[in-house]
Amino acid sequence: MTEKSKAVGNPVADIKSRIDNPTLLAQRRDQLVQVTTHLFENQGFDATSVEDVAGQVGLTVGAIYRYIGRKEDLLVLILEDLMERYESSIAKALAGKSDPLDRLQSALTGYYRVIDAEGRKVLIAYRESKHLTDDGREWLKRRELETNRIFERIIADGIEVGVFQPVDHTLVTYNIIMLGHAWALKYWFFRDRMTIDEYIEKQSEWLFRDVIRPQAAH
């Protein structure tokens, strides 16, 4: 967990733990994320018990509660892992790039590749976030907006230098986000029709059609 996460009210900071070794805590929580993602995907949050998780991890229920305070913490860990993967992938994709069009394409590609790799977590975010507390849901909204602002800034910068049309950068951002999520939400449909690379290419062509000024197109 990063200091940035704490600053935006990340409930991971409030998860109770009786483990003093931060490396062990991080390793075990990573394992819990992997196991719980599988269980929540296949059984749902309500039907999954801490006993189920303990059995998959190979620990007692009591041992599980050394790393978390309640079952809902497992959902928070999954969602925080997904959000951090988004940010990490986009940051890596943008490294060394200054052209607004290159930055927008790279950010989209980085974001969509996480969705492809972590589609189960995307589905869990849609299906199970209702089980978060009110504060947890507000945290998730803020985390989503943090990622969105990366795209918004790229588009706003492109408009300022004349590479992009004067579009509604917030609306374009949500079009990018929602079409990315569609890969996970409707994977049953897309998987036999195209690869993720083809999906990125086709959606980019459609998304950027009314955003890029004709003379700026590569």
N, C-alpha and C positions, 0 to 999 in steps of 0.2 A: 504494500500500500504506500502511495506517495504522499508527501506533504500537501500537494495540490488537492488530493482527494479529501484530506481532513478539512481543508479550507472551505470546500463547498458543502460541508455537512455530511460527509460520507458515513453512513451508519456502520461501516466496517470498523471504524474507530471505536465504536461503542460495543462491539462484540466482546463478551466476557471470555477471558482465557486464563487458565492456571498454568500456562507454559511460559517459563522465563527465557527459554532459548529462542530468539527470533528466527533463526534458520530452520529449526525443527518446526516451529509454528507455521512458517510459510510453506514448507514442504508438505506438512500434513494437510493444511488447508487446500493446497493445490490438488492433493489426492482426493479430498472430500468434494471438490468441485467436479472432478472427473467422474467420480462414482455417482454423485447426486444428479449431475446432468443426465446421465443414463437413466436413473430411476425416475426422475421427474418427467422425462420425455415419454417413457413407456407406461408409467403408472399414474402420473399426475402428482401434484403436491399433496393433495388431501389423502390419497391412498398410500403415500410413502411415509413410513415411520422411521424414527431414529434407529429403531432396531434393525430395519432393512439396511440402512446405511452402515451401521456397525458390522452387520454380517458380511457386507460386500468389502469393507475395508479390512476386516479381520481384527477388530477391536471390540471391547465390551461397550455397552451403552454408556457406562460411567466414564470410560476413557474418551469417548466422543465428546462428552460434555466438558472435557478439559480444554477443548479447542473452540467450542461455541457455547452460547448461553441458551439457545432455543432453536427449534427446527427452522424458524423463519430466517435465521442467520445463514443457513445453507443457501437459501434463495438469494440473499444479498451478495454472498460470495460469488455465486454464478454470474449475477448481473454486473458486479464490479469487474470481474474478469473479462467479460465481454466488452465493457466500455473501455477498459485499459487496452485491450487488443485493438479496438478501433483507433484510438489515439496513437498508439505505437506504430501501427501499420501506416497510417496517414503521414505521420512525422517522417518515417523512413522513406516513404514514397516522394515526399517533397524535398528531401535533402538535396541541396545544390541546384535547385530549380528556381528560376526567377520569372520566366515568361508566364503570364497569367493563364494562357491556354494550356501550356504544359503542366502548370500547377493544378489546374482544375481537372484535367484528365488523369493526372497521377493520383490526386486525392481520391477521385471517384474509384479508380482502379484499386487502390489500397483498401478502401472501405468495402468494396464489393468482394474482394478476395477474403476478407475476414468473414463476411456473411457466408461465403461458400464454404469456408473451413469450419465455421462455428454455427452452422444453420440450426443445430439443436438448441443452442442457447438463445438464438433469435426467437424461435418458436416458444421457448419457455418464457421469455420476456413478454411476449404478447399474451400467452395463455395464463400465466401464473402470477403476474405482477399485482393482481388484485389481492393477493395474500400479504402484500407488504402493509406495514402500518401507514397511516396518513403521512407521517414524516418520511417514511421510506419511499412512498410514491413521489413526494416532492423532490427528494434527493435524486430519484431516477429521472425525473423531468429535467432537473438541472444538469445532470450528467449528459443527457441527450442534447441539450442546448449547447453545451460546451463543444461537442463534436460538430454540431450544426454551424457554430460560429466560425469554424475553420473554413467551411465552404463559403459562408456569407462573406468573409473577409476577402477571399480569393476573387469572388465575383465582383464585389465592390471595388477592389483594386483594378480589376480588368475594365470596369466601366470608367473609372477615373482616367485611365491612360488611353481610352478609346479602342481597346481591343474587343470589348463586349458592348452589346446594345444596352441602353438604359432600362434594363429589366428589373422586376421586383426580385431582388436577390434572395429574400426570405422564401418566397414562393418557389423559385427555382431550386433552392436548397432542399426544400421538402419534397419536391419532385424527385430529386436525386436520391434522397433518403428512402422514400417509399418505393421507388422502383428497385432499389437495392434489396429492400426487405422482401419484395415480391419473389425474388429468386429463392428465398428460404420458404416463404409461405406457400408458394405454388411449385415447389421443386418437383413434385410428382408429375407436373405437366411439362416443365422445361427440360428435365433431365434426359428425355429421349429425343429431344428436338435440337438441342444445341449445347455446346460446352460453355463454361463460365467465360472464357475468352470471347466467344462469339456473342454471348449475352452482353458483355461489357461494350464490345464494338457497336452492336446494334443500338443499345440504349444510349450510348454516348452520341451517336450520330443523330438520334431523335432529340435528345435533351439539349444538345448544343446548337441545333438548327436555327433557333430563334434567339440564341444568346450571342453568338459570334458575329461580329461585323464581317461582311463578305470579304473585304480586303485583308482581314486578319487570319482567314482560314489557312491552315497549313496544307 
